[in-house]
Amino acid sequence: MKTFKILAVGCLALGLNACAVTSKSQIDAAAALSPKGGTFTKTLHSEYIKLARMESKEGDHPDARYFANKARKAASGTAPKPDTRKQRKIAKKDWKKAKGGLQRLKTMKERGGLKFDPKNMAKAQAGWDCYLQELEEKIGQGKDIKWCKKYMGKALKGAAKSYWTSLKKPSRSGPMVIYFGLGSSALSKGSMSVLDKAAAKAKGGKTVSLQAHTDTSGSAATNKALSIKRAKAASAYLKSKGLTKVYTTANGENAPAVNSGDNKVEAKNRRVEIEIN
């Protein structure tokens, strides 16, 4: 969103006014398209049009046309991929700091974000591309870099909230569950049998979410640590079976299956719930 920048050779040849007119016409043409596909591609279309107009308004016509072209592709029903260093000249040290954002975006996609919250996933991708574009310019762009990063972060937070909310919805058969001994994170033969069934069911790239719990006996801090160990034990077993998309949440003594009250031993609360999507 740099007001003054060195324009592409093509723009210099056309003249700044002609370049602006050309950019506007391309943006308007892309905006007039009737986007195909689902919510994700349709939202991507509108988000890239928004970015294109922002760049055009501030005199960055090459990037305005670039985002207009991404909007055009989204309108076809085929979602363009988020940008990487292949599209942008980012300094190595800057990329090292920034690439975590792209990983967060990829992780949420793997968890099924396009299914649970396609609108926020589209906003997150546009925010990432915006962030990378501003980071490429960098000098004098501190405010805009922060804006794009914040926009992406807010969208990812919304998608994550939708994801966890979806896991709380009971399925017809309910989640698969394994149980543990008092104070233990060791997997029993029965637990391994359940995990074997989960692994077989999750083959083919499905996502597995593990929710680990304890009963209320002992301190909250101790129970939190114990639930982490239980989650890790179940996760390690599933990964040993070849699964890669395994995600864990350690709940400690929160969200008990049985409301036993504080400092109570309850076998049904010492568990890990397994959701497959």
Secondary structure, DSSP 4 states (H G I P E B T S, - for coil): --SS-PPPHHHHHH-HHHHHHHHHHHHHHHHTS---SSHHHHHHHHHHHHHHHHHHHTT-HHHHHHHHHHHHHHHTT-PPPPP-TTTS---HHHHHHHHHHHHHHHHHHHTTHHHH-HHHHHHHHHHHHHHHHHHHH-TT-HHHHHHHHHHHHHHHHHHHHHHHHHHHSPPSS--EEEE--TT--PPPHHHHHHHHHHHHHHTTT--EEEEE---SSS-HHHHHHHHHHHHHHHHHHHHHTT---EEEEE-TTSS-SS---TT---GGGSEEEEEE-
